[in-house]
Amino acid sequence: MKPTSNKNFSSRSPLSLLLVGALLPLAAQAHMTWLLPNAAQVSGKEPVVTVDAAISEDLFVFERALKLETLRITGPAGVNVEPDNRSAARHRESFDLKLVKDGTYRISHTSQSVLASYQQGGETKRFRGTPEAFAKEVPAQVELLGLARTFNRHQTFVSKEEPGTLSFSPEGQGMELIPLGPVTDLSDGDNTRFRLLLDGKPLPDATLRLLREGNRYRYKMGEVTVKSDAKGEFGITWAEPGRYWLGANHGERPTNPAPAASATAGMPTGMAGGTRDKPLQRASLSATFEVRPK
């Protein structure tokens, strides 16, 4: 999940409670984070695609804006492209992308966060914010009870005219998807292959969730899970038209809190693991796709 604004505040709650929202497996999370273009496949001389960014419990229903920190847009032949008309509102952030060249464009948004618990002045304090804010606001000499770092990536793809040959290079940090075939000109019944990477290397035996839009209007989520093979590859058969969200988490989880007896003995609770030199590492990924009827 996207970190909230930087905060450094006093609390007796252990780090393990703070980590729940950001570090639980995706199956247990109520909210999803996503980038959503108004169309995945467009045509024309210089068409413009508008991309919305939000966090929501009901998929693709605007509930809370995703603050766009680091955008990287890779066009055909690996050329970097800049977004236009960036805007921020309560329920979404948005930008326009002019597609000048034919082919497929990869849109990536990344963010990093630090979650920590530490002892200072006889109190247990918590921190949640950016790595830069952590270095500035948490003194280096304090006793850390636990430290976790997360790297979040959100991806989507759009094409002008024919998708063309896809040859995206890995961005090299956190989790990411490398399409092994077209991902914008999709129809129900098509099968698409992907390679899942972690820090630029194939990630085997990872579980991903696939969810189609419209969960707000049905009792069953209709969720499907897929698993990467020994090469980090997996396939998805698009069962029906609609817009889809694909997500995954990977990394270490905090250990169980210390027993209550420790607190009565004056010992700190919530020893969640992770140190300044060796923090717990966690990565999350989401990607969106559009599937049209045949």
N, C-alpha and C positions, 0 to 999 in steps of 0.2 A: 504494500500500500504506500501511497505518497505520504511523506512526512508532513506533519503540521508545522506551523510557524515555530521558530526556535524558542524553546522554553527551558529555563533552569529554575526549578522550584522544589520546595521542601515537601517531603512526604514520608510516611512510614511504610508505604506499600513497597514490596520488593520489585526488583527489575523484572522478574518473571511475569508480573501482572502487566507491566508496560509492554512487554514483548508480545502479548497475546494477539493483538490486532495485526501486527506486522509479520509475525513469524509462524503463525499456525498454518497447517497445510491448507491449500486452496479449497479443499472440500469443506472446510469448516468456516471459511470466510463468507460473510454476507455480502460484501461489496466487491465490485469489479472495476478495474480502471481500464480506460480504452481511448484510442484515437479512431475517429469514424469519419471517413470521407463521404461527401454527398453522392459520389459515384466512383466506382473502381475502374470503369472503362469509359473513356470519352473520345470524341473525335472533333475535328475542326482545325482551323488554322492555328490559333493559340488559345485552346480551351483553358479554363480556370476551374480548379477543384477546390472546394472549401472543406477544411478538416476541423471537426470539433473534438475537444478533449474534455473528458468528464470522469467522475467516479459515481457509481450508482449501485443500488441493490437490485433494481429492476433493469435488466440489460438494455442499453441504448435509450434509457429514459433519463433526461438531464436532471441530476439531483445536486451535485456539487462539482464545481470547476476543478479540473486538474491543472495546476499551475505549471506552465510549460517552461522548464528550466533550460534544458539542453536539447535543441532540435538539430538533427542531422538528416538532410535530404540528399539521397544519392540518385542521380539521374542515369540515363542510358550511357554506357561507356565509362561509368564510374565518376562522372562529373558532379561536383557538389552544386546544389541549387539552393537559393535563399527564398524563404517564404515572404509573402506580402500581407499587408493589412492585418497585422496581429491585433487581437482585441481580447479583453477580459470582462466577463460578466459574473454574476453570482453563481449561475448554474453551469457555466461552460467557459472555456477559453477556445479561441478559434484563430485560424489563419487561412490565407489563400495561397494556392500554388499554381503558377502559370506553367503549363506543359508546352514547352517550345519544341522540343525534339520528340520524334516518335519513339515509342518503346516504354519500358516499365521503370517506375520510380519507386525507390524504397524510402519510407518515412520512418524515422526512429526518434523517440523521445527517451531520454535517460535522466535518472536522478539518483542521488546517494543520500543515505541517512545514517546517523549514529544513534544508538539507544544505549544508555548507560545508567548504572546505579553506583553511588559512591558515598563514602563517609566524610563529613566535614563538620567540624564544630560540634561533634556529638550527635549529629543528625544524619539520617539516611536521605540523600537527595537523588533526584532523578533528572536525566537529561534526554531530550529528544530533539534532534535538529540535524543540520548539515555538518559534515566533517570540519569545515572552516569555523563554524560557530563553536563546535566542541573544543577545538584547539584554543580558541580565544576565551571561552567562558568557563571552562573547567580547569582549575589549576593542575599543573603537572604533578605536584607533590601529594595530591589527595589519594586516599586509599580507595581504589576501584573495587567494587563488589562484583561487577560484571560489565562486559562491553560487547556490543554486537554491531556489525556494519552490514548494511543492505545495499544492493545495487539493483535498481528497477529499470526495466526496459519495456517500452510499448512500441509496437510496430504496426504498420499497415502498408499497402502497396496500391499504386494507381498506374494506369497505362493510357497513353495516347495512341490511337489507332491500333495496330497490331502489337501484342506484348513484346515480340522480339525474343532474342536469346538472352536468358538471364545469366549473369556472371558476377553477382555481387560478392565482393571480398568481405570476410568477417571483420566486424568492427573491433573484436578482440577483448571486450570486457563484459563480464556478466553473461547472462543467458541471451541467446538470439537464435532466430530462425533463418536458415538459408533455403529458399525454395529451389527445388530441383526440376521445376517445370513452371508453366504459366500459372499465376495465382490471381489474375484479374478478370480474365475471360472465362469464367467458370459457369457450368450448368449442372443441374441436378443429375446425379449418376456419374459425374466425372470423379476420377481418383487423382489426388495430388500428393506428390512425395516431397518430404522436407528432410533437412538435416538439422538437428538440434545441437547447439554448441554451448559450451561453458568456457569463458575466457579464451575463446578461439579454437577450442578442441572439441571433438565429438563427445556428446554426453550420452552414454548408454543407459538403458534400463530406467529411464525417467518416465514418469506418468504425467500426462497432460489432460486437461479437461476441455471438452468442446461443447459449446452451448449456442443454440439458435435463438435469435431475437423473439420477443413475444412472451417471455416468461411471466410478465405482469398479468397476462390475460389467460393463463392456464394453470391448472392445479399441479401438473407434473412438469418438472423443469426440462425433461427431455435431454438430460446431460449424457454425454458419451465420453468414455475415457479411452485414450490410446497410449501406447508405450513405445519408446524408442528401442531399437535393436542394438546389437553390439557395435554398430557403426554410428550410432546416434541417429539413425534414420527411421522414419515412420511414414505411413500413408493415411490419408483421410478420403473416404468416399462420401461425397456430399449427397445426403439422402433426399433433400428437398430444397426448393428455392428459399432465399432469405439471406439475412446478414448474420454472420457467425462471429463468436468470440472464442479464442483459444488461449488457455493460460496454464502456467506451471510455476512451481516454486522448487528451489533446491538449496540445500545447505544445512548447516548445523542448527540444532534447536537448543534452547536453554535447558539446563538441568532442573530438576525439581527443587523447590524452595527448601531451605533448611527447616528441620522440625521446629514446632512452636517452642519446645523446651529451650532451644538455643536463645530465643528472644528473652525468656525469663532469666537466663543466666547472663544476660548482657551482651550476647554475641549477635552480630548482624544477621538478619534473615535474607533470603532471596539470593543466595550465592549461585547466580545463573551461569557462571562460566564465562570465559573470555577475558583477556587481559589487554593492556595497552599495546603490547608487542604482538600478541596473538589473539585478536578478537574473534568472536564467532563470526563466520561469514555466511551471508544469506543472499540469494539472488531470486528475483521474480521476473516473469515474462508474460506479456499479453500481446495478442495479434488479432486483427479483424479482417474479415473477408466478405465479399458479396457474391452470392450465387443466384443466377437468373434461371428462369424456366427454359427448357429446351424449345 
